[in-house]
């Protein structure tokens, strides 16, 4: 393979679409996990009523289920969403 060929971007539409979907789902999963941690902190501090706790719990469960459905629909394993940040470690913490 010549030097110019090695530096080309793979412009295959299916690969590009899968990569974009994977990136979007990674960002959504990161936000979902951050929201979950924030909700747990608020519960631990007693900032929420029982009704609010129930609503947040249901919302987070629904979002987690929907993420699973989207990953399945696009054929992306949940583990593929975790980006390796090199020396910083993985983007998403192990749940």
PASEBA-1860 file (N, C-alpha, C; in nm, 3 decimals):
! residues 95
1> XXXXXXXX> 0.086/-0.118/0.000/0.000/0.000/0.000/0.090/0.123/0.000 ~ 0.061/0.216/-0.090/0.142/0.337/-0.099/0.103/0.433/0.013 ~ 0.187/0.530/0.038/0.163/0.627/0.146/0.029/0.700/0.129 ~ -0.006/0.754/0.009/-0.136/0.822/-0.005/-0.254/0.730/0.022 ~ -0.243/0.602/-0.018/-0.354/0.509/0.007/-0.371/0.482/0.155 ~ -0.260/0.478/0.229/-0.266/0.448/0.371/-0.334/0.561/0.450 ~ -0.322/0.683/0.401/-0.377/0.798/0.472/-0.521/0.831/0.434 ~ -0.580/0.756/0.345/-0.717/0.783/0.302/-0.817/0.742/0.409
9> XXXXXXXX> -0.924/0.816/0.411/-1.034/0.783/0.502/-1.123/0.679/0.435 ~ -1.167/0.582/0.513/-1.259/0.482/0.460/-1.395/0.548/0.444 ~ -1.437/0.567/0.320/-1.562/0.638/0.292/-1.678/0.544/0.264 ~ -1.666/0.420/0.306/-1.775/0.324/0.288/-1.896/0.374/0.367 ~ -2.010/0.395/0.302/-2.128/0.450/0.371/-2.173/0.368/0.492 ~ -2.167/0.236/0.482/-2.211/0.153/0.595/-2.118/0.168/0.714 ~ -1.988/0.173/0.688/-1.890/0.190/0.795/-1.906/0.328/0.859 ~ -1.923/0.429/0.776/-1.939/0.565/0.827/-2.066/0.577/0.912
17> XXXXXXXX> -2.175/0.518/0.864/-2.301/0.523/0.940/-2.288/0.452/1.073 ~ -2.228/0.334/1.073/-2.211/0.257/1.196/-2.123/0.334/1.295 ~ -2.016/0.396/1.244/-1.927/0.473/1.331/-1.998/0.593/1.392 ~ -2.080/0.660/1.312/-2.154/0.776/1.361/-2.257/0.734/1.465 ~ -2.330/0.627/1.437/-2.429/0.578/1.533/-2.360/0.537/1.663 ~ -2.247/0.470/1.651/-2.173/0.427/1.769/-2.129/0.547/1.852 ~ -2.080/0.652/1.786/-2.038/0.772/1.857/-2.155/0.840/1.927 ~ -2.268/0.852/1.858/-2.386/0.916/1.918/-2.435/0.834/2.037
25> XXXXXXXX> -2.441/0.703/2.023/-2.485/0.619/2.134/-2.387/0.624/2.251 ~ -2.258/0.639/2.222/-2.159/0.654/2.329/-2.185/0.781/2.409 ~ -2.211/0.891/2.340/-2.240/1.018/2.409/-2.368/1.006/2.492 ~ -2.471/0.945/2.434/-2.597/0.928/2.507/-2.576/0.840/2.630 ~ -2.499/0.732/2.616/-2.472/0.644/2.730/-2.392/0.717/2.838 ~ -2.296/0.798/2.799/-2.220/0.877/2.896/-2.313/0.970/2.973 ~ -2.400/1.039/2.903/-2.496/1.130/2.968/-2.593/1.053/3.058 ~ -2.637/0.935/3.014/-2.728/0.854/3.095/-2.661/0.815/3.226
33> XXXXXXXX> -2.535/0.773/3.218/-2.463/0.734/3.340/-2.439/0.852/3.432 ~ -2.409/0.968/3.375/-2.391/1.088/3.457/-2.521/1.128/3.527 ~ -2.632/1.120/3.454/-2.762/1.152/3.514/-2.795/1.054/3.626 ~ -2.762/0.927/3.606/-2.788/0.825/3.707/-2.707/0.853/3.834 ~ -2.579/0.886/3.818/-2.495/0.917/3.934/-2.545/1.041/4.008 ~ -2.586/1.143/3.932/-2.638/1.265/3.994/-2.766/1.234/4.071 ~ -2.853/1.153/4.014/-2.977/1.116/4.083/-2.946/1.041/4.212 ~ -2.849/0.950/4.207/-2.813/0.875/4.328/-2.757/0.968/4.436
41> XXXXXXXX> -2.677/1.066/4.394/-2.626/1.165/4.492/-2.740/1.242/4.556 ~ -2.838/1.282/4.475/-2.951/1.357/4.529/-3.035/1.271/4.623 ~ -3.049/1.144/4.590/-3.123/1.052/4.679/-3.047/1.038/4.811 ~ -2.916/1.018/4.801/-2.834/1.002/4.922/-2.838/1.126/5.012 ~ -2.850/1.245/4.952/-2.856/1.368/5.030/-2.997/1.402/5.077 ~ -3.094/1.323/5.039/-3.232/1.347/5.082/-3.297/1.466/5.015 ~ -3.252/1.502/4.895/-3.306/1.618/4.823/-3.435/1.589/4.748 ~ -3.475/1.464/4.741/-3.591/1.427/4.658/-3.703/1.365/4.742
49> XXXXXXXX> -3.824/1.387/4.696/-3.939/1.322/4.760/-3.948/1.179/4.708 ~ -4.029/1.098/4.773/-4.048/0.960/4.728/-4.103/0.955/4.586 ~ -4.193/1.046/4.555/-4.251/1.052/4.420/-4.145/1.086/4.317 ~ -4.059/1.182/4.349/-3.951/1.220/4.257/-3.854/1.105/4.237 ~ -3.823/1.035/4.343/-3.733/0.919/4.335/-3.792/0.814/4.243 ~ -3.920/0.788/4.259/-3.988/0.689/4.174/-3.986/0.731/4.027 ~ -4.014/0.858/4.000/-4.015/0.908/3.862/-3.876/0.901/3.799 ~ -3.775/0.942/3.874/-3.638/0.937/3.823/-3.596/0.793/3.797
57> XXXXXXXX> -3.627/0.705/3.889/-3.593/0.563/3.872/-3.657/0.505/3.747 ~ -3.784/0.535/3.727/-3.856/0.484/3.609/-3.797/0.543/3.481 ~ -3.767/0.671/3.483/-3.710/0.738/3.365/-3.574/0.677/3.330 ~ -3.490/0.656/3.429/-3.358/0.599/3.404/-3.366/0.455/3.355 ~ -3.460/0.378/3.408/-3.479/0.241/3.359/-3.527/0.241/3.215 ~ -3.621/0.331/3.182/-3.670/0.340/3.045/-3.559/0.379/2.948 ~ -3.475/0.474/2.989/-3.365/0.517/2.905/-3.264/0.403/2.884 ~ -3.235/0.330/2.990/-3.143/0.217/2.978/-3.199/0.110/2.884
65> XXXXXXXX> -3.328/0.082/2.896/-3.392/-0.014/2.806/-3.388/0.032/2.662 ~ -3.415/0.160/2.640/-3.413/0.215/2.504/-3.272/0.210/2.446 ~ -3.172/0.236/2.527/-3.034/0.225/2.480/-3.005/0.083/2.433 ~ -3.052/-0.015/2.510/-3.034/-0.155/2.470/-3.102/-0.185/2.338 ~ -3.223/-0.131/2.320/-3.296/-0.151/2.194/-3.221/-0.089/2.077 ~ -3.169/0.032/2.097/-3.096/0.100/1.989/-2.967/0.025/1.954 ~ -2.895/-0.020/2.054/-2.774/-0.097/2.028/-2.807/-0.224/1.950 ~ -2.913/-0.291/1.990/-2.954/-0.413/1.921/-2.996/-0.382/1.777
73> XXXXXXXX> -3.073/-0.276/1.759/-3.120/-0.238/1.625/-3.004/-0.212/1.530 ~ -2.900/-0.145/1.579/-2.786/-0.110/1.494/-2.674/-0.214/1.499 ~ -2.695/-0.322/1.573/-2.595/-0.428/1.580/-2.467/-0.386/1.650 ~ -2.482/-0.305/1.753/-2.366/-0.256/1.828/-2.372/-0.314/1.969 ~ -2.267/-0.384/2.008/-2.260/-0.438/2.143/-2.237/-0.323/2.241 ~ -2.299/-0.331/2.357/-2.286/-0.225/2.457/-2.139/-0.199/2.490 ~ -2.056/-0.303/2.488/-1.914/-0.289/2.519/-1.843/-0.203/2.415 ~ -1.894/-0.200/2.292/-1.832/-0.121/2.186/-1.847/0.030/2.210
81> XXXXXXXX> -1.937/0.070/2.299/-1.959/0.211/2.325/-1.851/0.271/2.414 ~ -1.776/0.186/2.481/-1.675/0.234/2.574/-1.545/0.262/2.501 ~ -1.512/0.389/2.485/-1.391/0.429/2.414/-1.270/0.416/2.504 ~ -1.160/0.369/2.447/-1.034/0.360/2.520/-0.963/0.494/2.509 ~ -0.942/0.560/2.621/-0.877/0.691/2.622/-0.728/0.680/2.653 ~ -0.671/0.567/2.622/-0.527/0.547/2.643/-0.491/0.549/2.789 ~ -0.396/0.634/2.827/-0.350/0.636/2.966/-0.459/0.677/3.066 ~ -0.565/0.743/3.017/-0.674/0.783/3.106/-0.769/0.668/3.137
89> XXXXXXX> -0.759/0.561/3.058/-0.846/0.446/3.078/-0.972/0.457/2.994 ~ -1.071/0.375/3.024/-1.194/0.375/2.946/-1.280/0.498/2.975 ~ -1.359/0.541/2.875/-1.447/0.656/2.891/-1.558/0.626/2.990 ~ -1.621/0.509/2.975/-1.735/0.475/3.059/-1.689/0.381/3.172 ~ -1.727/0.411/3.294/-1.690/0.322/3.405/-1.766/0.190/3.395 ~ -1.706/0.088/3.446/-1.772/-0.043/3.451/-1.889/-0.033/3.547 ~ -2.004/-0.083/3.503/-2.123/-0.077/3.592/-2.140/-0.206/3.664
END
